[in-house]
Amino acid sequence: MKFGVVVFPGSNCDHDAFYAIANILKKPVEFIWHQSQDLANCDAVILPGGFAHGDYLRTGAIARFSPVMKSVEKFAKSGGMVLGICNGFQILLEAGLLPGAVMRNSGLRYICRHVFIRVEQTDAPFTNAASQGQILKVPIAHNDGNYNADEATLADLERNRQILFSYTTPDGANDAAGNPNGSLHNIAGICNRERNVAGLMPHPERAVESALGSADGLVIFQSLVESLVTAAKATA
Amino acid sequence: MATATTEIKVTPEIAAEHGLTAEEYSRVKQILGREPNITELGIFSVMWSEHCSYKSSKVHLKRLPTRGKLVVQGPGENAGVVDIGDGLVAAFKIESHNHPSFVEPFQGATTGVGGILRDIFTMGARPVAVLDSLRFGPIVAGNGVSEEDAAKNRRILDGVIRGIANYGNCFGVPTVGGEVGFESCYSQNPLVNALALGIAKKEDLFFAKAKGTGNPVIYVGAKTGRDGIHGASLLASAEFTEESKQKRPNVQVGDPFMEKLLLEACLEAMQTGAVVAIQDMGAAGLTCSTTEMASRGGTGVEIDLAKVPQRESGMTPYEIMLSESQERMLLVAEKGRERKVLEVFKKWGLDAVVVGEVSDGGLLRVKDRGKLAAEIPAHPLAEEGPVYRRPIAQPALRRETAADWFAFSADGTDLTPNFAKLLGSPAIASKRWITEQYDTSVRTNTLAGPGASDAAVIRIKDPETGVVKRALALATDGNGRWCQLNPRVGAMHAVAEAARNVAASGARPMAATNCLNFGSPEKPEVMWQFSEVIDGLTVACNELGTPITGGNVSFYNETLGKSIYPTPVIGVLGILEDASRVLKIAFREEGDVIVLLDGANSVVAAQHAAPVPAAEREFSSSEYSKAIAGIVAGEPPAIDLAVEKRLQEYLVALAASGAVRSAHDVSDGGIAVTLAESCFAAAAQTTGPGLGAKVNLPEESAPAEYALFGERGARAIVSVAPTFLARVLESARQYGVTARQIGQVIRGDAFRIEHKGSAVIDTSVAKLHDTWAHSLERTISAR
């Protein structure tokens, strides 16, 4: 089992994702340079947070054209697991690997703080170690996390149970009070219809040790590990 | 000036326009042995500007203590460096960007952060934290402040905050602390002091010394444009007038993405082993970097401007040498191995061009398409600039009588309304609205972010294994109001409080950095303040074991002839031997005993029930006096550094022993504010019912307001599990610290302080919290 963390110019949570996997999960992981088309036989690919190419255009709009994204797309199409965190999520949206878009936060300011998200579906490789409705305390840190999509897309997401995480209050109400950035339906993270590509705005890799305020994000990585183990067994 | 060419003949008038005095100009001619050309004049004028040459401060700065067991590098390099064990070092430094931030708040603040970050990674250290010490004019109208001025100050604050956030967030360094203060004197002259901290392996440190004749000099990063020409000399070395807005083109523009690439590429290039020296291009750009590298290395440097990457066409040598375009670096590589270095920068998509070489003979030689554009001996240019022992004069004593002082309320007065008002005042109110705009948790090292502990605490991951053992704590402090009233004592308080904050997080203070913000050095009263502050810092840093390892001086902080308060901002760095032993301010358990620690022994502490006139005089300099009565007078509290030291040592010992559940020093707003903040922090930790406090203050003979809101130093409030109480009281005795039980942490919402047998504050945590938590946001958004 091996994880790959893609490094775009301007990625700045690449080390954090790497650290969470190598030092906390204690699983093999390596960096993949954005100009490489070789995913180095990784079993799961993480697009980390940051400001790829400075995000001077729409977030993720340039990064999606990086050579590595061709391979990521191919990998995803063949069923490989891809997780986009924050800027990585934005890149997946731009690349069309996930539906919808994010806009500037409704408050028009960058927000960094712990929020609460509810696990809405547990039959995805990113959440299967969590329990349905589990509330996770994880930090957000973004300017553009206001998830938006047209009515038809939202209906699709609901119908196909693609909304994996939604923002809630600490006691689990997903109302306006729990919504930090204006996202429609309080959406914090989604997956594709095939359930092997997911993205979320919050940073689970920053919530893997209680010393840093929360270890709730660990369950997302543990889900990935379990899914990879299961997949490996199935092919063995 | 922007159209200057080498053909312009230099006259004494042009020299004067460049800010050089007649005497300085003749010194230039003496060094060169001839008249300078216009490019050379420009080079001298920036290098000898106050900002770059420290010509007015040098004679005083020499008095500061700069040595210590743990100091690896003191002042004079890009940043100070201290040993943090296991082969690792911490590089840290604070620097001002005041003038640009007034002229253009957003860009001024971004480039301030960018500049200090470059100083850190130039040393080979990866930046792991930024703190910002900010001062603005009043953001609330009233008390002689017009709504127009308040609105302007709010706009400056908003721009500065957005600028800091924009740069740090994109670059990927957590902005974890600092302070924000408000005084009228900063209305036309905000202070933006940014501190950065980085970590490196000791053997991987880099210095800015050009060595090895024939070694190539490589220009890296952003292209050179016409922005920021004379930023250092014109903007930072002169006071503001009505025409200052015209200086906007002198402010540089920041590109945090470019800087992030530069960081990664520089650290990677350093790993090739082919980099000999490296220096960032900050103030005075190419001029300063070439001159200083040559001067420090005892060599010369020769560059060809035709090779310098340029953003626009037709730039003159004068403009290229003086440009302050951001995100540029100059490095010296080992001859024959430069390809390796260039390849790294190519990988990161950065311009990297060999623009010249190290030469012997000690000359800075600048060529432009084969023509000699400037030729100056580097060492005299860098080191033999003017040094002034400017006149010093103590300002006339303020005529003050008891009528100017704060008048205490009668015993038994309900102080709850005043307390709520104090908690809502911008200086005391929660800064969460600001700090939430900063990425505080990137790099996953933040053990205590803004407001969680008295200091920001960052854990140290071993660069190779990621294993965590120790943590670093950082705090900044500087009370301009106190320094105005008594510069020497005020400066001592700044060091003492920053060190106390570090100790209250559990870390042992080890070194300091300073940013000295003052008015015009041409005014004898300002130089008196400066000299007094240096003396105060010297005594305090010596006594508290925190040598100064670097920093900067910012003079000319005045507008229309009016100086700011003398504002030394001190950053203290401390080390926590066990990263799991961080002390935070939040109360944690119902039933814990609240203990007031006082570095003063019980005799002094009893005397502290000072006679009322002395208490009034001291109290008139407090935050409460200013917020409630609008009175700023008297003297800062007297300070005894031995007493401070005792308390700090005890706090560090308490953290190591794990005997206390929380610690919070007593500072702005006194004991009452300290207690309230510990309750507020507890509420932030839980989603259930929070914790309150019930306290009975011991200072029986002092007026209630003095006991509750007095700001005498060397005190902290800790909460202790009942089973540990006896141990804490006993160990306090051993450390010579007075420990007194003053109350209890209670389940629920009550917040009650008794004094002389009657409740002087009796309210709920929730009510106080609402004012404190939302005041700043309400003020800013209520336009």
Interface residues (C-beta under 8 A of the other chain):
Chain A: P9 G10 N12 C13 H15 D16 Y19 A20 A22 N23 G49 G50 F51 H53 G54 D55 Y56 R109 Y110 I111 C112 R113 P139 A141 N143 P170 D171 H203 E205 R206 V208 E209 A211 L212 G213
Chain B: R162 A165 N166 N169 C170 F171 G172 D255 P256 F257 M258 K260 L261 W348 G349 E436 Q437 Y438 D439 T440 S441 V442 R443 T444 T446 L447 R459 K461 G466 V467 A579 S580 T687
